[in-house]
Structures are given as C-alpha cells and as structure tokens.
Amino acid sequence: MPQVMEFKLPDLGEGLTEAEIVRWLVAVGDVVAIDQPVVEVETAKAMVEVPCPYGGVVTARFGEEGTELPVGAPLITVAVGAGADEVVEPEDAGSGNVLVGYGTDHSRTARRRRVRPGSAAPSAAAAPAPAPIAPAPVAPAPAAPAPVALGPVAVISPLVRKLARDHGIDLRALHGSGPEGLILRSDVEAAIRAPQTAAVPASAPVAAAVSGERIPLKGLRGAVAEKLSRSRREIPDATCWVDADATELMAARAAMNAVGGPKVSVLALLARICTAALAKYPELNSTVDLAANEIVRLPSVHLGFAAQTERGLVVPVVRDAQTRGAESLSAEFARLTEVARAGKLAPSDLTGGTFTLNNYGVFGVDGSTPIINHPEAAMLGVGRIVAKPWVHRGELAVRQVVQLSLTFDHRVCDGGTAGGFLRYVADCVESPAVLLRSL
C-alpha cells in the first residue's frame, strides 16, 4: 500500500523561523532510509543537515539551492510502499528524529489522499502537490487600483509579517514567490523597495536611487546585525579598560608547554582567569529578565568566544567552563573553532552563553569597546600582546603588554564591581601566581 509522505522544513529551534537551502543531498528517484540527511540548510545560526523521518523513494523536491524557506514549508515527498488505491498521509508519523535535539511535531492531524489504482510512484513533474499553507489562495497584485481580496494570507514566518507591518505593506496585495504562493521575506523586501524607486523625481538621476552594491542583511549577517542592534537598544552598557604586563603569563605558558602533553593556548589561560574572576564577581555572570524586572545570576559559566570564519564572526559556547582546566579549555576551543570553520556548528553550540571572551588582538589591534552579546551582562575584550616600554620594578624595560577592555551592563552592577573584576583579571595576567589563590 503506497504512502506518499510530505516532509516539511522542521522547527530548528532557538526561535529560528526560516532557512536557506544550501545543497540537496538527494535527487528525485533516490531511495532514502529513515533519518537519512536529505538537504543541507543554512539558518541564521549554523549550517544544518536535515534528516527525513521517512524511508522510501523521493518523488519530489521543493525549492532550488539558494531558496529561503520558512519553517513548515514542504521540502520533499517520499513514496513508501507500492500498489494500493488509497494513500494515508499521517503527518505525525515518522521516526521522531527530524533533527538531532528536536523531535517530530505531533500536533498535526492525518490527511488522506486518493491515488489511482496501479499507479507508479509519481515523477518530479507529477509529484503530489504540498498541502496548502493557507486555506485560500493569495490574490495576485492588481495591475490597476482595485479592491484587495480578503481572506487568509499565505505567509508563515512571523518575521515576514512584522517586516510588512513595520513598512505598511499589505500582504494581500503581494504575489508570493514561494511554494503554493507562499510570501517570503524577499517578496516583502521587493515591495518595500518598489515605492522608493517610484518616488524618485523624474528630473533626478536614476543612479541616485539604485547606485551602490546592495547586500541583504539575512542569514548569519542578519542575525548578527539584529543581536547587536538589540544589545544597543536594551542594554545601558559602559566600558572600562586597563593595560597589563603579560610577560609573566607568556612565560608561564611557555613553561607549561615545555613539559610535553597537549599545548595550552593563551586564550585558554585567559578563559581560566575569567572563570576565576566570575567566581569572585558573580554579578557579571548574569542576565536581566525585563518581563519580571529582575537580575538573574546564573550558576554556571557558559563561556562564549569569538571565532572568525568564512561565513563571518560566530560565537561558539564552551559549556560549564568553570569546571575545566587550561588543557580542557584549549582542547574545547580548538574543537569548536574547527567545527565553526567547517560551517558545522549546531544551533546549540551557538546559544546559551553567559559571558563572552573576545580576543580581537588576533587582528593586530590593541583595543576596542566590545558590544555585549545579548542577553549576557558583560564581555571581556583582549587586544594584541606586543612589546612596549614599561616600568618594571622601578626601571624602564621592554615588556609584553596587552590592553584588556570590559564592557558591562550597568544595570547588573556599578563601576566598582566592574573595576574589581577587571583589576583581578589584570593582576592574574601580570602575576599568574595570583590565580593559584583561588584554585
């Protein structure tokens, strides 16, 4: 008894509402096993291989590579079995493992579909159409002013609805370019740009309206832009900084690595210093709950660190960093950095941080004023370690100097606490033996 299962883009978690198809891993006619990855998608947080909960023959794919689809849009259909006159398509069937860490959605009811007796598995062209996303079709945009058709609008993403609402765009007047007339973000963005072009006076040069390269703020870049903007909007931040003599820290690292075994990185030593400082100043390992109007001090340090990749800057998170030593931290930093550069970080690797360490010194700069990684309360920035004149033990000497910058949420603490934290970090950098007192 053939069953034609429709697999839709699952909820990838962490508030993600859409994803872009990067690469299809199967073709129409391929046989797939249960939980076999069928497509690689890129979300605002990571590249993810999406496994299909059904086993059978792929009868259709929906969306070309580069297409952005909202959660709930059809991805593929799979024919399971053969040789019956009726197909039952229970959308709550499947393995339950749509994506690692996320279960199959069991909230939908079963649907039934009639298939002619003796018909073979449909081809790509004759594949069963996906279920309508809205109960009524979208009315096409009229060529001349006319009453706009009423009824449901084929749009799933709340971000698309909000974008249209913020710019006064009537979704019922748009042609959706997605499956079944689904309205995508690109459709709304095109509608936003159209009136701007029309509003340019006839006497104005056309180039004035269209000149310059336009780069969409979407995917990872869009997610970063939104997070940074939200941080600036919601967090009253302040920054303090100090120069520190890192000569002894570098000597301690060289001594540690000289005895053999796994190498310890400078970032790992700084991370270990940060976890000790957060134990002394827990106010900075917290978040602000605006709904409850409360400061929430967090029991564990989930340490984010900035990593530059071809896709842009990402912030992987080391879980329970306060329980790790320098060697363990070095190994985890190396592992997450390698996965990040391969574009294989899972959404769970990029969320849940409580404090961020940003080593922008690798770019050859001395200082910066970091923007807090919302909804955290603080970020420590580390500049390059460079030889500079320094007064050491009353005499001028050439020492390895680093600038440390702490940006903090002024709601969670005052300058005295922030200054105490930064001074403790600097003291440990200048004299690593200080750290032994807290071990």
Sine and cosine of phi, psi and omega as CSV:
sin_phi,cos_phi,sin_psi,cos_psi,sin_omega,cos_omega
0.00,0.00,0.94,-0.35,-0.07,-1.00
-0.94,0.33,0.62,-0.78,0.09,-1.00
-0.78,-0.62,0.82,-0.57,0.02,-1.00
-0.97,-0.23,0.96,-0.29,-0.07,-1.00
-0.99,-0.11,0.72,-0.69,0.04,-1.00
-0.98,-0.21,0.88,-0.48,-0.01,-1.00
-0.97,-0.23,0.84,-0.54,-0.03,-1.00
-0.97,-0.23,0.37,-0.93,0.05,-1.00
-0.85,0.52,0.89,-0.46,-0.09,-1.00
-0.98,0.22,0.24,-0.97,0.11,-0.99
-0.93,0.36,0.91,-0.42,-0.06,-1.00
-1.00,0.07,0.04,1.00,0.08,-1.00
0.99,0.14,0.05,-1.00,0.07,-1.00
0.84,0.54,0.49,0.87,0.05,-1.00
0.97,0.23,0.19,0.98,-0.01,-1.00
-0.97,0.23,0.74,-0.67,-0.07,-1.00
-0.89,-0.45,-0.07,1.00,-0.02,-1.00
-0.38,-0.92,0.29,-0.96,0.01,-1.00
-0.46,-0.89,0.41,-0.91,0.00,-1.00
-0.96,-0.28,0.74,-0.67,0.04,-1.00
-0.95,0.33,0.87,-0.49,0.02,-1.00
-1.00,-0.09,-0.72,0.69,-0.08,-1.00
-0.39,-0.92,0.78,-0.62,0.12,-0.99
-0.98,0.19,0.71,-0.71,0.01,-1.00
-0.98,-0.18,-0.14,0.99,0.04,-1.00
-0.70,-0.71,0.35,-0.94,0.05,-1.00
-0.87,-0.49,0.30,-0.96,0.07,-1.00
-0.86,0.50,0.74,-0.67,-0.04,-1.00
0.99,-0.16,-0.27,0.96,0.03,-1.00
-0.94,0.33,0.53,-0.85,0.12,-0.99
-1.00,-0.06,0.79,-0.61,-0.01,-1.00
-0.88,-0.47,0.51,-0.86,0.06,-1.00
-0.99,-0.11,0.32,-0.95,0.05,-1.00
-0.86,0.51,0.73,-0.68,0.02,-1.00
0.93,0.36,0.30,0.95,0.11,-0.99
-0.98,0.20,0.74,-0.68,0.06,-1.00
-0.88,0.48,0.73,-0.69,-0.04,-1.00
-0.89,-0.45,-0.34,0.94,-0.03,-1.00
-0.43,-0.90,0.55,-0.84,0.09,-1.00
-0.96,-0.29,0.82,-0.57,-0.02,-1.00
-0.86,-0.52,0.41,-0.91,0.05,-1.00
-0.91,-0.42,0.85,-0.53,0.08,-1.00
-0.98,-0.19,-0.07,-1.00,0.04,-1.00
-0.94,0.35,-0.16,0.99,-0.07,-1.00
-0.89,-0.45,-0.54,0.84,-0.13,-0.99
-0.27,-0.96,0.20,-0.98,0.18,-0.98
-1.00,-0.01,0.74,-0.67,-0.09,-1.00
-0.72,-0.69,0.72,-0.69,0.17,-0.99
-1.00,0.00,0.82,-0.57,-0.09,-1.00
-0.99,-0.16,0.88,-0.47,0.04,-1.00
-1.00,0.07,0.54,-0.84,0.01,-1.00
-1.00,-0.06,0.73,-0.69,-0.03,-1.00
-0.98,0.19,0.01,1.00,-0.03,-1.00
-0.90,-0.44,0.49,-0.87,0.10,-0.99
-0.92,-0.39,0.68,-0.74,-0.02,-1.00
0.36,-0.93,-0.45,-0.89,-0.03,-1.00
-0.98,-0.22,0.77,-0.64,0.04,-1.00
-0.94,0.33,0.86,-0.51,-0.01,-1.00
-0.97,-0.25,-0.30,0.95,0.03,-1.00
-0.28,-0.96,0.50,-0.87,0.15,-0.99
-0.85,-0.53,0.56,-0.83,-0.03,-1.00
-0.85,-0.53,0.90,-0.43,0.02,-1.00
0.96,-0.28,0.77,-0.63,0.07,-1.00
-1.00,0.08,0.28,-0.96,0.08,-1.00
-0.88,0.48,0.74,-0.67,-0.08,-1.00
0.99,-0.16,-0.17,0.99,0.01,-1.00
-0.99,0.17,0.67,-0.74,0.05,-1.00
-0.99,-0.13,0.82,-0.57,-0.03,-1.00
-0.87,-0.49,0.59,-0.81,0.10,-0.99
-0.99,0.13,0.37,-0.93,0.09,-1.00
-0.85,0.53,0.73,-0.68,-0.01,-1.00
0.99,-0.16,-0.20,0.98,0.05,-1.00
-0.97,0.23,0.54,-0.84,-0.01,-1.00
-0.89,0.46,0.63,-0.77,0.11,-0.99
-0.96,-0.27,-0.86,0.51,0.00,-1.00
-0.58,-0.82,0.27,-0.96,0.23,-0.97
-0.88,-0.48,0.57,-0.82,-0.06,-1.00
-0.78,-0.63,0.80,-0.61,0.06,-1.00
-1.00,-0.01,0.84,-0.54,-0.01,-1.00
-0.93,-0.38,0.87,-0.48,-0.02,-1.00
0.99,0.13,-0.07,-1.00,0.00,-1.00
-0.28,-0.96,0.40,-0.92,0.19,-0.98
1.00,0.07,0.67,0.74,0.08,-1.00
-0.67,-0.74,0.23,-0.97,-0.09,-1.00
-0.99,-0.16,0.00,1.00,0.00,-1.00
-0.58,-0.81,0.66,-0.75,-0.01,-1.00
-0.89,-0.46,0.77,-0.64,0.10,-1.00
-0.96,-0.27,0.79,-0.61,-0.07,-1.00
-0.89,-0.46,0.98,0.20,0.01,-1.00
-0.97,0.24,0.91,-0.42,-0.05,-1.00
-0.95,0.32,-0.21,0.98,0.04,-1.00
-1.00,-0.09,0.15,0.99,0.06,-1.00
-0.99,0.11,0.22,-0.98,0.07,-1.00
0.76,-0.65,-0.07,-1.00,-0.11,-0.99
-0.97,0.23,-0.39,0.92,-0.11,-0.99
1.00,0.04,0.02,1.00,-0.05,-1.00
-0.86,-0.52,0.82,0.57,-0.02,-1.00
-0.82,0.57,-0.66,0.75,0.02,-1.00
-0.51,-0.86,0.62,-0.78,-0.01,-1.00
-0.85,0.53,0.84,-0.54,-0.02,-1.00
0.99,-0.11,-0.18,0.98,-0.02,-1.00
-0.73,-0.69,0.71,-0.71,-0.06,-1.00
-1.00,-0.04,0.23,-0.97,0.08,-1.00
-0.91,0.41,0.62,-0.78,0.03,-1.00
-0.97,0.24,0.90,-0.43,-0.01,-1.00
-0.99,-0.17,0.27,0.96,-0.07,-1.00
-1.00,0.09,-0.23,0.97,-0.08,-1.00
-1.00,-0.01,0.47,-0.88,0.01,-1.00
-1.00,-0.05,0.26,-0.97,-0.04,-1.00
-0.97,0.25,0.46,-0.89,0.10,-0.99
-0.84,-0.54,0.43,-0.90,0.04,-1.00
-0.87,-0.48,0.58,-0.81,0.01,-1.00
-0.69,-0.72,0.69,-0.73,0.03,-1.00
-1.00,0.05,0.70,-0.72,0.07,-1.00
-0.77,-0.63,0.65,-0.76,-0.03,-1.00
-0.88,0.48,0.63,-0.77,0.03,-1.00
-0.85,0.53,0.65,-0.76,0.09,-1.00
0.97,0.23,0.04,1.00,-0.02,-1.00
-0.96,0.27,0.57,-0.82,0.01,-1.00
-0.99,0.10,0.12,-0.99,0.04,-1.00
-0.85,0.53,0.76,-0.66,-0.08,-1.00
-0.91,0.42,0.50,-0.87,0.07,-1.00
-0.99,0.15,-0.01,-1.00,-0.01,-1.00
-0.88,0.47,-0.63,0.77,-0.05,-1.00
-0.96,0.29,-0.54,0.84,-0.05,-1.00
-0.98,-0.20,0.26,0.97,-0.05,-1.00
-0.89,0.45,0.53,-0.85,0.02,-1.00
-0.88,0.48,0.69,-0.72,-0.02,-1.00
-0.93,0.35,0.56,-0.83,0.03,-1.00
-0.91,0.42,0.39,-0.92,0.03,-1.00
-0.87,0.50,0.66,-0.75,0.04,-1.00
-0.85,0.53,0.70,-0.71,-0.02,-1.00
-0.98,0.21,-0.46,0.89,0.10,-0.99
-0.80,-0.60,0.49,-0.87,-0.06,-1.00
-0.93,0.36,-0.15,0.99,0.02,-1.00
-0.68,-0.73,0.53,-0.85,-0.02,-1.00
-0.94,0.34,0.37,-0.93,0.02,-1.00
-0.98,0.17,0.74,-0.67,0.03,-1.00
-0.95,0.30,0.73,-0.68,0.02,-1.00
-0.92,0.39,0.48,-0.88,0.01,-1.00
-0.90,0.43,0.79,-0.61,-0.04,-1.00
-0.94,0.34,0.53,-0.85,0.01,-1.00
-0.96,0.28,-0.47,0.88,0.02,-1.00
-0.78,-0.63,0.34,-0.94,-0.01,-1.00
-0.80,0.60,0.79,-0.61,0.00,-1.00
-0.41,-0.91,0.35,-0.94,0.03,-1.00
-0.86,0.51,0.70,-0.71,-0.01,-1.00
-0.99,0.16,0.72,-0.69,-0.03,-1.00
-0.90,0.44,0.63,-0.78,0.04,-1.00
-1.00,-0.01,0.17,-0.99,0.03,-1.00
0.85,-0.53,0.02,-1.00,-0.03,-1.00
-0.89,0.46,0.43,-0.90,0.00,-1.00
-0.92,-0.38,0.73,-0.69,-0.03,-1.00
-0.98,0.17,0.98,0.18,0.07,-1.00
-0.54,-0.84,0.76,-0.65,-0.03,-1.00
-0.98,-0.19,-0.70,0.71,-0.16,-0.99
-0.92,0.39,0.81,-0.58,0.09,-1.00
-0.92,0.40,-0.42,0.91,0.04,-1.00
-0.93,0.38,-0.61,0.79,0.04,-1.00
-0.92,0.40,-0.68,0.73,0.04,-1.00
-0.87,0.49,-0.69,0.72,-0.02,-1.00
-0.91,0.42,-0.67,0.74,0.01,-1.00
-0.87,0.50,-0.69,0.72,0.02,-1.00
-0.91,0.41,-0.67,0.74,-0.01,-1.00
-0.90,0.43,-0.67,0.74,-0.03,-1.00
-0.90,0.44,-0.46,0.89,-0.04,-1.00
-0.95,-0.30,0.20,0.98,0.07,-1.00
0.92,0.39,0.52,0.86,-0.01,-1.00
-1.00,-0.06,0.79,-0.62,0.06,-1.00
-1.00,0.09,0.93,-0.37,-0.06,-1.00
-0.89,0.46,-0.46,0.89,-0.02,-1.00
-0.94,0.35,-0.26,0.97,-0.01,-1.00
-1.00,-0.07,0.09,1.00,-0.08,-1.00
-0.96,-0.26,0.53,-0.85,0.19,-0.98
-1.00,0.02,0.85,-0.52,0.06,-1.00
-0.98,0.18,0.72,-0.69,0.00,-1.00
-1.00,-0.07,-0.04,1.00,0.01,-1.00
-1.00,0.07,-0.03,-1.00,0.02,-1.00
-0.85,0.52,0.65,-0.76,0.01,-1.00
0.85,0.53,0.50,0.87,0.01,-1.00
0.97,0.24,0.30,0.95,-0.02,-1.00
-0.89,0.46,0.74,-0.67,0.00,-1.00
-0.99,0.10,0.85,-0.53,-0.01,-1.00
-0.98,-0.21,0.17,-0.98,0.02,-1.00
-0.86,0.51,-0.63,0.77,-0.01,-1.00
-0.87,0.49,-0.54,0.84,0.04,-1.00
-0.91,0.41,-0.68,0.73,0.00,-1.00
-0.93,0.38,-0.66,0.75,0.01,-1.00
-0.89,0.46,-0.62,0.79,0.05,-1.00
-0.90,0.43,-0.62,0.78,0.03,-1.00
-0.93,0.37,-0.54,0.84,0.03,-1.00
-0.93,0.38,-0.65,0.76,-0.04,-1.00
-0.96,0.29,-0.52,0.86,-0.11,-0.99
-0.85,0.53,-0.76,0.65,0.00,-1.00
-0.90,0.43,-0.50,0.87,0.00,-1.00
-0.91,0.42,-0.67,0.74,0.01,-1.00
-0.91,0.40,-0.65,0.76,-0.02,-1.00
-0.93,0.38,-0.43,0.90,-0.09,-1.00
-0.99,0.16,-0.15,0.99,-0.01,-1.00
-0.94,0.34,0.79,-0.61,0.01,-1.00
-0.84,0.54,0.53,-0.85,-0.04,-1.00
-0.86,0.51,-0.52,0.85,-0.04,-1.00
-0.98,0.21,-0.25,0.97,-0.04,-1.00
-0.98,0.18,0.59,-0.80,0.05,-1.00
-0.87,0.49,0.69,-0.72,0.00,-1.00
-0.88,0.48,-0.57,0.82,-0.04,-1.00
-0.88,0.48,-0.43,0.90,-0.02,-1.00
-0.91,0.42,-0.45,0.89,-0.03,-1.00
-1.00,-0.01,-0.44,0.90,-0.14,-0.99
-0.87,-0.50,0.00,1.00,-0.08,-1.00
-0.93,0.36,0.45,-0.89,0.04,-1.00
1.00,-0.07,0.51,-0.86,0.03,-1.00
-0.97,0.23,0.74,-0.67,0.01,-1.00
-0.97,-0.26,0.84,-0.54,-0.02,-1.00
-0.89,-0.45,0.92,-0.39,-0.04,-1.00
-0.87,0.48,0.69,-0.72,0.10,-0.99
-1.00,0.07,0.99,0.12,0.00,-1.00
-0.65,-0.76,0.11,-0.99,-0.01,-1.00
0.89,0.45,-0.62,-0.78,-0.04,-1.00
-0.88,0.47,-0.69,0.72,-0.03,-1.00
-0.89,0.46,-0.64,0.77,0.03,-1.00
-0.92,0.40,-0.64,0.77,0.01,-1.00
-0.91,0.42,-0.65,0.76,0.03,-1.00
-0.90,0.44,-0.69,0.72,-0.01,-1.00
-0.87,0.49,-0.68,0.73,-0.01,-1.00
-0.91,0.41,-0.66,0.75,-0.03,-1.00
-0.92,0.40,-0.68,0.73,0.00,-1.00
-0.91,0.41,-0.65,0.76,0.02,-1.00
-0.90,0.44,-0.66,0.75,0.01,-1.00
-0.91,0.42,-0.62,0.79,0.04,-1.00
-0.86,0.50,-0.71,0.71,0.00,-1.00
-0.92,0.39,-0.59,0.81,-0.02,-1.00
-0.94,0.34,-0.66,0.75,-0.21,-0.98
-0.99,-0.17,-0.44,0.90,-0.15,-0.99
-0.96,-0.29,0.87,-0.49,0.12,-0.99
-0.98,0.18,1.00,-0.01,-0.12,-0.99
-1.00,-0.08,0.34,-0.94,0.08,-1.00
-0.60,-0.80,0.42,-0.91,-0.05,-1.00
-0.78,-0.62,0.69,-0.72,0.16,-0.99
-0.78,-0.63,0.44,-0.90,-0.06,-1.00
-0.53,-0.84,0.29,-0.96,-0.02,-1.00
-0.42,-0.91,0.56,-0.83,0.15,-0.99
-1.00,0.01,0.65,-0.76,-0.02,-1.00
-0.74,-0.68,0.53,-0.85,0.04,-1.00
-1.00,0.06,0.95,-0.30,-0.08,-1.00
-0.99,-0.10,0.23,0.97,-0.06,-1.00
-0.86,0.52,-0.72,0.70,-0.03,-1.00
-0.93,0.37,-0.57,0.82,0.04,-1.00
-0.90,0.44,-0.68,0.73,0.00,-1.00
-0.92,0.39,-0.58,0.81,0.05,-1.00
-0.92,0.39,-0.64,0.77,0.03,-1.00
-0.90,0.44,-0.66,0.75,0.03,-1.00
-0.90,0.44,-0.69,0.73,0.01,-1.00
-0.87,0.49,-0.64,0.77,0.01,-1.00
-0.92,0.40,-0.65,0.76,0.02,-1.00
-0.89,0.45,-0.67,0.75,-0.05,-1.00
-0.98,0.20,-0.24,0.97,-0.01,-1.00
-0.98,0.20,-0.32,0.95,-0.07,-1.00
-1.00,0.04,0.02,1.00,0.00,-1.00
1.00,-0.04,0.06,-1.00,-0.03,-1.00
1.00,0.04,-0.08,-1.00,0.00,-1.00
-0.86,0.51,0.64,-0.77,0.00,-1.00
-0.96,0.26,0.56,-0.83,0.03,-1.00
-0.96,-0.27,0.78,-0.63,-0.02,-1.00
-1.00,0.03,0.34,-0.94,0.08,-1.00
-0.89,0.47,-0.63,0.78,0.00,-1.00
-0.87,0.48,-0.62,0.78,0.01,-1.00
-0.91,0.41,-0.64,0.77,0.04,-1.00
-0.91,0.41,-0.66,0.75,0.04,-1.00
-0.91,0.42,-0.60,0.80,0.04,-1.00
-0.91,0.42,-0.66,0.75,0.02,-1.00
-0.90,0.43,-0.60,0.80,0.07,-1.00
-0.91,0.42,-0.65,0.76,-0.01,-1.00
-0.89,0.46,-0.69,0.72,-0.02,-1.00
-0.90,0.43,-0.58,0.81,0.06,-1.00
-0.93,0.38,-0.63,0.77,0.01,-1.00
-0.92,0.38,-0.60,0.80,0.02,-1.00
-0.94,0.35,-0.47,0.88,0.10,-1.00
-0.92,0.40,-0.55,0.84,0.03,-1.00
-0.99,0.15,-0.51,0.86,-0.06,-1.00
-0.79,-0.62,0.95,0.32,-0.08,-1.00
-0.92,0.40,-0.23,0.97,0.03,-1.00
-0.84,0.55,-0.51,0.86,-0.07,-1.00
-1.00,0.09,-0.12,0.99,0.11,-0.99
-0.96,-0.26,0.93,0.37,-0.12,-0.99
-0.50,-0.87,0.02,-1.00,0.07,-1.00
-0.55,-0.83,0.30,-0.95,0.00,-1.00
-0.95,-0.30,0.84,-0.54,0.07,-1.00
-1.00,-0.03,0.98,-0.18,-0.06,-1.00
-0.92,0.39,-0.59,0.81,-0.03,-1.00
-0.89,0.45,-0.64,0.77,0.00,-1.00
-1.00,-0.07,-0.12,0.99,-0.06,-1.00
0.83,0.56,0.76,0.65,-0.05,-1.00
-0.70,-0.71,0.49,-0.87,0.18,-0.98
-1.00,-0.06,0.78,-0.63,-0.03,-1.00
-0.94,-0.35,0.93,-0.36,0.07,-1.00
-0.99,0.10,0.78,-0.63,-0.16,-0.99
-0.99,-0.11,0.66,-0.76,-0.12,-0.99
-0.97,0.24,-0.45,0.89,-0.05,-1.00
-0.89,-0.46,0.47,-0.88,0.05,-1.00
-0.99,-0.17,0.95,-0.30,0.12,-0.99
-0.98,-0.19,0.98,-0.19,-0.23,-0.97
-1.00,0.00,0.90,-0.43,0.11,-0.99
-1.00,0.06,0.51,-0.86,0.08,-1.00
-0.64,-0.77,0.62,-0.78,-0.07,-1.00
-0.98,0.22,0.75,-0.66,0.03,-1.00
-0.74,-0.67,0.80,-0.60,0.01,-1.00
-1.00,0.05,0.77,-0.64,0.02,-1.00
-0.75,-0.66,0.08,-1.00,0.03,-1.00
-0.90,0.43,-0.47,0.88,0.02,-1.00
-0.98,0.18,-0.22,0.98,-0.05,-1.00
0.81,-0.59,-0.19,-0.98,-0.04,-1.00
-0.99,0.14,0.80,-0.60,0.08,-1.00
-0.82,-0.57,0.33,-0.95,-0.05,-1.00
-0.79,-0.61,1.00,0.09,0.11,-0.99
-0.91,0.41,0.36,-0.93,-0.09,-1.00
-0.85,-0.52,0.78,-0.63,0.11,-0.99
-1.00,-0.05,0.91,-0.42,-0.05,-1.00
-0.96,0.28,0.62,-0.78,0.08,-1.00
0.75,0.66,0.77,0.64,-0.04,-1.00
-0.88,0.47,-0.42,0.91,-0.03,-1.00
-0.93,0.37,-0.26,0.97,0.01,-1.00
-1.00,-0.07,-0.04,1.00,-0.11,-0.99
-0.97,-0.23,0.55,-0.83,0.14,-0.99
-1.00,0.00,-0.04,-1.00,-0.08,-1.00
-0.89,0.45,-0.65,0.76,-0.01,-1.00
-0.91,0.41,-0.69,0.73,0.01,-1.00
-0.90,0.43,-0.65,0.76,0.03,-1.00
-0.90,0.44,-0.67,0.74,0.02,-1.00
-0.86,0.51,-0.71,0.71,-0.03,-1.00
-0.90,0.43,-0.65,0.76,-0.03,-1.00
-0.95,0.31,-0.62,0.79,0.08,-1.00
-0.87,0.49,-0.70,0.71,-0.02,-1.00
-0.90,0.43,-0.68,0.74,-0.02,-1.00
-0.90,0.44,-0.76,0.66,-0.04,-1.00
-0.92,0.39,-0.57,0.82,0.02,-1.00
-0.91,0.41,-0.66,0.75,0.02,-1.00
-0.90,0.43,-0.69,0.73,0.01,-1.00
-0.91,0.42,-0.63,0.78,0.01,-1.00
-0.89,0.45,-0.69,0.73,-0.03,-1.00
-0.94,0.34,-0.40,0.92,0.09,-1.00
-0.99,0.10,-0.06,1.00,0.01,-1.00
0.94,0.33,0.46,0.89,-0.09,-1.00
-0.92,-0.39,0.25,0.97,0.04,-1.00
-0.92,0.40,0.70,-0.71,0.09,-1.00
-0.99,0.16,0.39,-0.92,0.06,-1.00
-0.81,0.59,-0.57,0.82,-0.01,-1.00
-0.93,0.37,-0.36,0.93,0.03,-1.00
-0.97,0.23,-0.24,0.97,-0.13,-0.99
-0.90,-0.43,0.14,0.99,-0.06,-1.00
-0.74,-0.67,0.28,-0.96,0.07,-1.00
1.00,0.04,0.14,0.99,0.01,-1.00
-0.92,0.38,0.49,-0.87,0.03,-1.00
-0.89,-0.45,-0.28,0.96,0.02,-1.00
-0.35,-0.94,0.60,-0.80,-0.06,-1.00
-0.86,-0.52,0.66,-0.75,0.09,-1.00
-0.94,-0.35,0.86,-0.52,-0.10,-1.00
-0.87,-0.49,0.96,-0.27,0.00,-1.00
-1.00,-0.07,0.98,0.19,0.01,-1.00
-0.99,0.16,-0.01,1.00,0.07,-1.00
-0.88,0.47,-0.39,0.92,0.02,-1.00
-0.90,0.43,-0.31,0.95,0.04,-1.00
-1.00,-0.01,0.09,1.00,0.05,-1.00
0.99,0.16,0.36,0.93,0.01,-1.00
-0.94,-0.35,0.43,-0.91,-0.07,-1.00
-1.00,0.02,-0.64,0.77,-0.12,-0.99
-0.53,-0.85,0.22,-0.98,0.02,-1.00
-0.26,-0.97,0.20,-0.98,0.15,-0.99
-0.90,-0.44,1.00,-0.03,-0.10,-1.00
-0.86,0.50,0.54,-0.84,0.15,-0.99
-1.00,-0.07,0.78,-0.63,-0.07,-1.00
-0.88,0.48,0.66,-0.75,0.04,-1.00
-0.98,0.18,1.00,-0.03,-0.05,-1.00
-0.80,0.60,0.69,-0.72,0.14,0.99
-0.98,-0.19,0.47,0.88,0.01,-1.00
-0.94,0.34,0.06,-1.00,-0.06,-1.00
-0.93,-0.37,-0.16,0.99,-0.06,-1.00
-0.29,-0.96,0.37,-0.93,0.10,-0.99
-0.59,-0.81,0.71,-0.71,0.09,-1.00
-0.98,-0.19,0.83,-0.55,0.05,-1.00
-0.97,-0.23,0.64,-0.77,-0.04,-1.00
-0.82,-0.57,0.84,-0.54,0.04,-1.00
-1.00,0.09,-0.07,-1.00,-0.01,-1.00
-0.94,0.35,0.50,-0.86,0.08,-1.00
-1.00,-0.09,0.91,-0.41,-0.17,-0.99
-0.67,-0.74,0.53,-0.85,0.01,-1.00
-0.94,0.35,0.80,-0.60,0.00,-1.00
-0.59,-0.81,0.40,-0.92,0.13,-0.99
-0.90,0.43,0.69,-0.73,-0.09,-1.00
-0.48,-0.88,0.65,-0.76,0.07,-1.00
-0.99,0.14,0.92,-0.40,-0.04,-1.00
-0.84,-0.55,0.87,-0.49,-0.02,-1.00
0.81,0.59,0.67,0.74,0.09,-1.00
0.99,0.13,0.04,1.00,-0.02,-1.00
-0.77,-0.64,0.48,-0.88,0.03,-1.00
-0.97,0.24,0.77,-0.64,-0.02,-1.00
-0.57,-0.82,0.26,-0.96,0.10,-0.99
-1.00,-0.06,0.88,-0.48,-0.06,-1.00
-0.79,-0.62,0.28,-0.96,0.05,-1.00
-1.00,0.05,0.94,-0.35,-0.16,-0.99
-0.92,-0.39,0.61,-0.79,0.03,-1.00
-0.71,-0.71,0.59,-0.81,0.10,-0.99
-0.99,-0.16,0.76,-0.65,0.02,-1.00
-0.93,-0.37,0.75,-0.66,-0.01,-1.00
-0.82,-0.57,0.76,-0.65,0.04,-1.00
-0.89,-0.45,0.88,-0.47,0.15,-0.99
-0.98,-0.21,0.76,-0.65,-0.11,-0.99
-0.68,-0.74,0.41,-0.91,0.06,-1.00
-0.98,0.18,0.91,-0.41,-0.09,-1.00
-0.93,0.36,-0.17,0.99,0.06,-1.00
-0.97,0.25,-0.50,0.87,-0.09,-1.00
-1.00,0.06,-0.35,0.94,0.00,-1.00
-0.30,-0.95,0.21,-0.98,0.07,-1.00
-0.99,-0.14,0.05,-1.00,-0.05,-1.00
-0.88,0.47,-0.49,0.87,-0.01,-1.00
-0.89,0.45,-0.68,0.73,0.03,-1.00
-0.92,0.38,-0.72,0.69,0.01,-1.00
-0.88,0.47,-0.68,0.73,0.03,-1.00
-0.90,0.43,-0.63,0.77,0.03,-1.00
-0.89,0.45,-0.68,0.74,0.04,-1.00
-0.87,0.50,-0.77,0.64,-0.07,-1.00
-0.91,0.41,-0.60,0.80,0.01,-1.00
-0.92,0.40,-0.62,0.79,0.04,-1.00
-0.90,0.43,-0.68,0.73,0.04,-1.00
-0.87,0.50,-0.71,0.70,-0.01,-1.00
-0.90,0.44,-0.64,0.76,0.01,-1.00
-0.89,0.46,-0.64,0.77,0.02,-1.00
-0.93,0.37,-0.58,0.82,0.05,-1.00
-0.91,0.41,-0.67,0.74,-0.04,-1.00
-0.97,0.26,-0.53,0.85,0.00,-1.00
-0.61,-0.79,1.00,0.01,-0.05,-1.00
-0.81,0.58,-0.36,0.93,0.04,-1.00
-0.88,0.48,-0.44,0.90,0.04,-1.00
-0.86,0.52,-0.56,0.83,-0.03,-1.00
-0.91,0.41,-0.48,0.88,-0.03,-1.00
-0.89,0.46,-0.45,0.89,-0.01,-1.00
-0.91,0.41,-0.43,0.90,-0.04,-1.00
-0.99,-0.17,0.02,1.00,-0.03,-1.00
-1.00,-0.01,0.00,0.00,0.00,0.00
